[in-house]
Amino acid sequence: MAVLAAFAPAYAQEADADALKRPDSSARLGIGITPGDAKDRTIWGQYNGMREGGTHLLFDIDMNKRDASGFWTIIQGRNLGLDNRDLGVTVQQQGDWRLNFDYSELTHREIRSLNTGLGGAGSTQPQIVRLASPGTGNDLDLSLERKALGLGGHKWITNNLQLEVAFKSEDKTGSRMLARGYDCAAYVCSGTQDATHQKWALIPVPEPVNFNTKQIDAKVNFTSGNLFITGSYYGTFFTNANAIVTPIVPSSLNGPTGVLTPLNPAVGAAGNNPAGGTSLQNVLQLPMAIYPDNQAHQFYLSGNYAWTQRTKSNFKLAYTHATQTENFAANGLTGAPAGREDLGGVVDTMLAQFNVTSRVSDKLTLLGNLRYEKKDDKTPIARYNVENTAFWNNSHVTNEKFASKFEGSYRLPDNWRVTGAVDFERLNKELPGSDVTVAGLSGLRGSTHEITYRGEVRKSISETLTGSVMLAHSVRSGSNWYSLANVPAQGVTYGNTYGYDQIYQRTGTFPYDVADRQRNKVRATTDWTPIDRLSLQFVAEGTRDTFDPPSQNGLRYGGTALLSADAAYQLTDKWRLTGYASWGDQTMSSDDRPNYVADIKNSNNTWGFGVLGKPTAVLDVGANVTRTSDNAKYTLSSDFQMSANNVAQSAVGLPPVFFSDTRYSMFAKYTMTKQSDVRLDLIYVRNKLEEWAWGYAGVPFTYSDNTTVTIRPDQHVTFIGGSYIYRF
């Protein structure tokens, strides 16, 4: 017995080594059943390949084989019987080379259905056909299908030098929701609205999607002593087979009451003055540009260096050249600016980043980070839009960002640790020239800077209880404002810069992302293990933002609050309970005086409970209940400059938008032999969606051609699955 005991550890170690040499492999084959109506699964089944009812093939494989020479063959497949499948094959000689092949598919089905008379949906020339009444057309379910193929590998040239290459090509085909609408401007088409004249229309024009994206990533990795460095090229190439979509529109569509009404003619036609313009029908039939072909090339150098055992740093230098030069005329787009055959889009980006971390002593750790990025838009400026006396040019996205971070952490006696940090960020943006008209805004800012002070205290109260509290305060301010409007009463003219007080316009519109802002944040965490079998984690977090643009419009304040708890309890060696719950709120103001004053509150609640057990040596069971709900509420109030109609509408208010997902699931797995199991899964899902954007109180959204958009607001899904699992 003593001899056996002495050799037992060695035998166990040898068995473990053999297991590493011969890793486990498994395959699963089964059937899933989803009874009922497909309209009950539009939310649950939008990505998982099981929207349609009936039976589904469940097939997964995870094969890992290694021979005595260190040659690996790895095959991993997931959901191979569904249309969200993934398959990867890898062969490699350990420590020398690797080749891999990847294939994946993913189909996204639109959760809403169209009932329409539309002809050629998903083509570049869809034909608008008005239905005699809503709901009398054909149901149209839009979807997008992705298919991606990847190839890659690496090779160690020497002990210090490695080459890596990866290529991926992804096709995206199908169609997705898109629409077009126009309300006649007085200089385009007649502004008359009555029983025989229709001055506006909204029509469905599904986007025909036929994209291809190619990605190439090539790296050279070099290591020597304390240095690791990577030189790389990364390229992306996007092509779109459909440059435009041109709908065919009839001369009459619905008026406001759903009655067939002629679309208004061009001004100057049939006695209308002044002369010029075009009809509403022709406006709706103009070509709509879709995403043009483009490409980007990035070269970068990155690495890290260990100066000492306590001090390490990393860096990155990158240059990106992006272009978009699709020919307008070749893609069916006319009326380009004089001398321009294409956009000539060019954006060059430079990036430099450096980070260092040092453990100065056993108690003190310091961290510093510097990051600089410059985006240089070299696209020629030209006049692309002319409407009566108004015109608009394209504009640049040139900007320059600098960010720094300095942090120190010190360990105090009695298991205390304090951390202090200062973050700084500066952003400079190119402002439009006097030849560029920017619509919808009152002003822009060329420069902003933000500083954040952050402090954290962490304490290990005992071996079973730790906690932390973090406070942060941020202040953002910036340069004077660049005016995009003429305000003679204030001495403000387009294209000049002014201080806050002079450019202030009560109902002006200024971008909130460059407005002055103060942000306060607090976060507290606790990790408690009161007994060996029970662990608890708690998190509480809150933020408050206050914005101060030179206006009473836009985003004025915002805030978030979060409370969460996680628990795990080991009832016995064979039974385990888990649970979690979280509550979150997001609030913000969003005002467009004098049209509306809105306070928005979005509440999200999530909870779940699970149990895992092993009632016998050959049986594993488990069950889970989870629920997620999201509720957005809109509180409208009046402004003293509001019209009577807007005041009345604010009193009516807006209904909330509500979504919930409740799931009950259970499984049982029975071990038949050392190499095989059978598993049974049962899942029940209930989704609820109440919204007013696409319909309300049973009345669907209706386009001018009587196309309707519908979704079943209360959906119930049952899934039953049985699988056979074989390990080899």
Order of alpha helices (4+ residues) and beta strands (2+ residues): alpha-beta-beta-beta-beta-beta-beta-beta-beta-beta-beta-beta-beta-beta-beta-beta-beta-alpha-beta-beta-beta-beta-beta-beta-beta-beta-beta-beta-beta-beta-beta-beta-alpha-beta-beta-beta-beta-beta-beta-alpha-beta-beta-beta-beta-beta-beta
